[in-house]
Amino acid sequence: MPPKSSDSAVNQEDCLLLAIKAYQNGQFQSKAAAATAFDVPPQTLQYQLCSRTARSDTMPNSQKLTKSEEYSLKKWILDMDK
């Protein structure tokens, strides 16, 4: 299966946001109906409505340092190099 292009990902994100707004404004009685109307996966709409963090926005399990620790270490290494 070929990877999705960035245009289709942006389009799906736009459709997802429209589905969320339409559901929250009461235009649809169910989440499934809103998902079907805007052609987005129902589970994705459910996750977004429950404020679940997207996997791409979370810190990977294999990352050992926080951003601040990484920044401090990088700064220390560059200072020691001088």
C-alpha positions as CSV (number, residue, x, y, z in Angstrom):
1,M,0.0,0.0,0.0
2,P,1.5,3.3,-1.0
3,P,2.0,6.0,1.7
4,K,-0.5,8.8,1.9
5,S,0.5,12.0,0.3
6,S,0.8,15.1,2.5
7,D,-2.2,16.7,0.6
8,S,-4.5,13.9,1.5
9,A,-3.3,14.0,5.1
10,V,-4.1,17.7,5.3
11,N,-7.4,17.1,3.6
12,Q,-8.3,14.4,6.1
13,E,-7.3,16.7,9.0
14,D,-9.5,19.4,7.6
15,C,-12.4,17.0,7.3
16,L,-11.8,15.8,10.8
17,L,-11.9,19.3,12.2
18,L,-15.1,20.0,10.3
19,A,-16.7,16.8,11.7
20,I,-15.7,17.7,15.2
21,K,-17.2,21.2,14.9
22,A,-20.4,19.9,13.3
23,Y,-20.9,17.3,16.0
24,Q,-20.2,19.8,18.8
25,N,-22.7,22.2,17.2
26,G,-25.4,19.6,17.3
27,Q,-25.7,19.1,13.5
28,F,-25.3,15.3,14.0
29,Q,-26.8,13.2,16.7
30,S,-24.1,10.6,16.7
31,K,-20.3,10.6,16.3
32,A,-20.6,7.9,13.7
33,A,-23.0,10.0,11.6
34,A,-20.6,12.9,11.6
35,A,-17.7,10.7,10.7
36,T,-19.6,9.2,7.8
37,A,-20.7,12.6,6.5
38,F,-17.2,13.9,6.5
39,D,-15.5,10.7,5.4
40,V,-13.2,10.3,8.4
41,P,-12.6,7.1,10.4
42,P,-15.1,7.0,13.3
43,Q,-12.4,5.8,15.8
44,T,-10.2,8.8,14.9
45,L,-13.2,11.2,15.5
46,Q,-13.9,9.5,18.8
47,Y,-10.2,9.9,19.9
48,Q,-10.2,13.5,19.0
49,L,-13.4,14.3,20.8
50,C,-12.0,12.7,23.9
51,S,-8.9,14.9,23.7
52,R,-6.6,11.9,23.2
53,T,-3.1,13.0,22.2
54,A,-2.1,11.9,18.7
55,R,0.7,9.4,18.5
56,S,2.8,11.7,16.4
57,D,2.6,14.4,19.2
58,T,3.7,12.1,22.0
59,M,7.3,11.4,23.2
60,P,8.5,8.1,21.7
61,N,9.0,5.2,24.2
62,S,12.6,4.9,23.2
63,Q,13.5,8.5,23.9
64,K,15.4,8.6,27.2
65,L,15.9,12.3,27.7
66,T,13.4,15.1,28.0
67,K,13.7,18.1,25.7
68,S,15.3,20.2,28.5
69,E,17.8,17.5,29.4
70,E,18.7,17.1,25.7
71,Y,19.2,20.8,25.4
72,S,21.3,21.0,28.5
73,L,23.5,18.1,27.3
74,K,23.9,19.6,23.9
75,K,24.9,22.9,25.5
76,W,27.4,21.2,27.8
77,I,29.0,19.3,24.9
78,L,29.3,22.4,22.8
79,D,30.9,24.3,25.8
80,M,33.4,21.5,26.4
81,D,34.3,21.5,22.7
82,K,35.3,25.2,22.9
